[in-house]
Amino acid sequence: MSAKTADKIATAVIITLAGFIVLIMAGLLGFILYRGVGHISFDFLTSAPQTIKAGGGIGPQLFNSLYLLILTMIITIPLGLGAGIYMSQYAKPGKITDFIRLIVEVLSSFPSIVVGLFGLLVIVNMFGFGFSLFSGALALTVFNLPLMVRITEQAMASVPQAQKEASLALGLSKWKTIKSIMLPIAFPVILTGTILSAGRVFGEAAALLFTAGMSSPRLDFGNWNPLSPTSPLNPFRPAETLAVHIWKINSEGLAPDAPEIAAGASAVLILTVLIFNLLARYIGRLMHKKFTATK
């Protein structure tokens, strides 16, 4: 067999496998959206769920998911950014640094159910935070922090060495070089990775079953006092997220339209994660053009 023939066969096999995978993903996505999009309405997105009666919505669960996402990213971004900068610029090569990187890789591959059980034992019970948004945010931070560290470290490593050396040669300190030269160049990659990790957090369920809880108190959206037990801004209240709500409806839903609610909630979840991914690509491309002066 000639090299040209082997190349054509290999190319055809790769294209066929890629097309098959894309077809499966498109079929799965289309099936979920086909079943759920017809049930999405303003009332469905804003009304409270019903336990027995038909016509419930996902308003509190959608708000809980977005609020939990904000709390998680408030904790994750500073820690991940600082750790990534340290690992890429300050940590000396050696066994200790390699061991830290190994731990980060292991944490990033942990099953989310294990993170949830860790959160139940340590955050919920040992520290006494109970089933709450704050407990869920801490558990998702453990789940999401390794990804944020690796994104920051790789983004900083992608900065051209010549620009770093030129800055140091002009007399700028190491921190000033990192802050004024390296971070702006790495920012598009960091921002894209942050948005993608946010989409990953938004769809998480297993870790939240044991930390944030599977129920929500009746919320008063006119009460914005974060210390009130009925306030939606209270981070120490139980909170059922959208992904947990989908699991709960499918496993123990009693409402006559439970399948329709689950389908609509699944479509909302898929569309939200899809928006996160498209937004990450758009903003990343926009920031890249801005900081590199490319068209």
SVG drawing of the C-alpha trace seen along z (x, -y; Angstrom):
<svg xmlns="http://www.w3.org/2000/svg" viewBox="-53 -50 71 52">
<polyline fill="none" stroke="black" stroke-width="0.4" points="0.0,0.0 1.4,-3.4 1.8,-6.2 -0.8,-8.3 -3.4,-5.5 -2.7,-4.9 -3.0,-8.7 -6.4,-8.8 -7.7,-5.8 -6.5,-7.2 -8.1,-10.6 -11.4,-8.9 -11.4,-6.9 -10.8,-10.0 -13.5,-12.0 -16.0,-9.1 -15.3,-8.8 -15.5,-12.5 -18.7,-12.7 -20.2,-9.8 -19.4,-11.5 -20.8,-14.8 -24.0,-13.0 -24.4,-11.4 -23.9,-14.6 -26.2,-16.6 -28.9,-13.9 -28.7,-13.9 -28.9,-17.7 -31.7,-17.8 -33.7,-15.2 -33.5,-17.1 -34.3,-20.4 -37.2,-18.9 -38.8,-17.5 -38.2,-20.5 -38.3,-23.8 -42.1,-23.7 -42.6,-23.8 -40.4,-26.8 -42.3,-30.1 -41.9,-33.1 -44.3,-31.6 -42.3,-28.4 -39.0,-30.3 -40.3,-32.4 -43.0,-30.5 -42.4,-28.1 -42.6,-24.3 -45.7,-22.4 -45.4,-19.2 -48.7,-17.5 -50.6,-19.9 -49.7,-20.5 -48.3,-23.7 -45.2,-24.2 -42.2,-26.1 -38.4,-26.3 -38.1,-29.9 -36.4,-29.4 -34.2,-26.5 -33.0,-28.7 -32.2,-31.6 -30.5,-29.2 -28.3,-27.8 -27.2,-31.3 -26.7,-32.6 -24.6,-29.5 -22.6,-30.0 -21.8,-33.6 -20.8,-32.5 -18.6,-29.7 -16.8,-31.9 -16.2,-34.6 -14.3,-32.0 -12.7,-30.1 -11.4,-32.9 -9.1,-34.7 -7.7,-31.3 -7.3,-29.8 -5.7,-32.9 -3.3,-33.3 -2.3,-29.6 -1.9,-29.5 0.4,-32.6 2.4,-31.1 2.8,-27.8 3.9,-29.3 6.1,-32.2 7.3,-31.7 7.4,-27.9 10.9,-26.5 11.1,-23.3 11.6,-20.3 9.9,-17.4 7.6,-19.5 6.3,-21.5 5.8,-18.3 4.0,-16.8 1.7,-19.8 0.9,-19.5 0.2,-15.8 -2.3,-16.7 -4.0,-19.3 -4.4,-16.7 -5.8,-14.1 -8.3,-16.6 -9.4,-17.6 -10.3,-14.0 -12.2,-13.3 -15.8,-12.1 -18.2,-14.8 -20.0,-12.4 -16.8,-12.0 -16.5,-15.8 -20.1,-15.8 -19.4,-13.2 -16.3,-15.1 -18.5,-18.3 -21.1,-16.4 -18.6,-15.1 -16.3,-18.2 -18.3,-21.3 -21.8,-20.4 -21.2,-18.3 -17.7,-19.1 -17.8,-22.9 -21.5,-23.0 -22.6,-25.1 -25.5,-22.6 -27.2,-22.1 -26.7,-25.6 -25.6,-27.6 -22.4,-28.3 -21.7,-24.6 -22.4,-23.9 -20.2,-26.8 -17.3,-25.5 -17.8,-21.9 -17.9,-23.2 -14.7,-25.3 -12.9,-22.0 -14.4,-20.6 -13.5,-23.6 -10.3,-25.0 -7.9,-22.5 -9.3,-23.5 -8.9,-27.2 -5.3,-26.7 -4.4,-24.8 -6.1,-27.3 -4.2,-30.2 -0.9,-28.3 -1.2,-27.4 -2.3,-30.9 0.7,-32.5 3.1,-29.9 1.7,-30.9 3.0,-34.4 6.1,-34.9 9.3,-34.8 10.7,-37.7 8.0,-40.1 8.7,-39.0 12.5,-39.4 12.0,-42.8 9.9,-44.1 12.5,-42.9 15.3,-44.4 13.6,-47.8 13.8,-47.6 10.2,-46.6 9.9,-44.3 8.7,-40.7 5.2,-41.5 4.9,-44.6 5.8,-42.5 3.2,-39.9 0.5,-42.4 1.1,-44.9 2.6,-42.7 1.8,-39.0 -1.7,-39.1 -3.2,-41.3 -1.8,-39.0 -3.0,-35.9 -6.4,-37.4 -8.3,-36.2 -7.4,-32.6 -8.1,-32.9 -11.5,-34.6 -12.5,-31.9 -11.5,-29.1 -13.3,-30.8 -16.6,-31.0 -16.2,-27.4 -15.7,-26.3 -18.7,-28.4 -20.8,-26.3 -19.4,-23.2 -20.4,-24.4 -23.9,-25.4 -24.7,-21.8 -23.3,-20.1 -25.8,-17.9 -24.1,-15.1 -21.9,-17.2 -24.8,-19.5 -27.1,-16.6 -25.0,-16.3 -24.1,-20.0 -26.7,-22.5 -29.6,-20.1 -32.6,-18.9 -35.2,-21.5 -35.6,-25.2 -37.5,-27.3 -40.3,-29.5 -38.5,-32.6 -39.6,-36.2 -38.1,-37.9 -39.1,-41.3 -36.8,-40.6 -33.2,-41.4 -31.8,-41.2 -29.1,-38.5 -29.5,-37.6 -33.2,-36.8 -34.1,-33.0 -36.6,-33.8 -34.3,-36.1 -33.1,-34.7 -29.7,-36.3 -29.2,-34.4 -26.1,-32.1 -26.8,-29.9 -30.2,-28.6 -30.8,-25.2 -31.1,-25.5 -32.2,-23.1 -30.5,-23.9 -31.8,-23.3 -29.7,-20.1 -30.8,-18.7 -34.4,-19.6 -34.3,-17.6 -32.9,-14.6 -35.5,-14.9 -38.5,-15.2 -37.3,-12.2 -36.8,-10.0 -39.7,-11.0 -41.9,-13.6 -45.6,-13.3 -47.0,-16.1 -49.0,-14.8 -46.8,-16.8 -43.5,-15.8 -42.1,-14.5 -42.9,-17.7 -41.3,-19.8 -38.2,-17.6 -37.9,-18.0 -38.4,-21.8 -35.9,-22.1 -33.4,-20.0 -33.7,-22.2 -33.2,-25.3 -30.0,-23.7 -28.7,-22.7 -29.4,-26.1 -27.7,-27.9 -24.6,-25.8 -24.6,-26.3 -24.8,-30.0 -21.8,-29.8 -19.8,-28.1 -20.7,-30.4 -20.1,-33.4 -16.7,-32.1 -15.7,-31.7 -17.0,-35.2 -15.5,-37.0 -12.2,-35.2 -11.9,-36.1 -12.9,-39.7 -10.3,-40.0 -7.6,-38.4 -8.3,-41.0 -8.2,-43.8 -4.9,-42.8 -3.0,-41.6 -4.3,-44.3 -5.3,-41.6 -8.3,-42.0"/>
</svg>
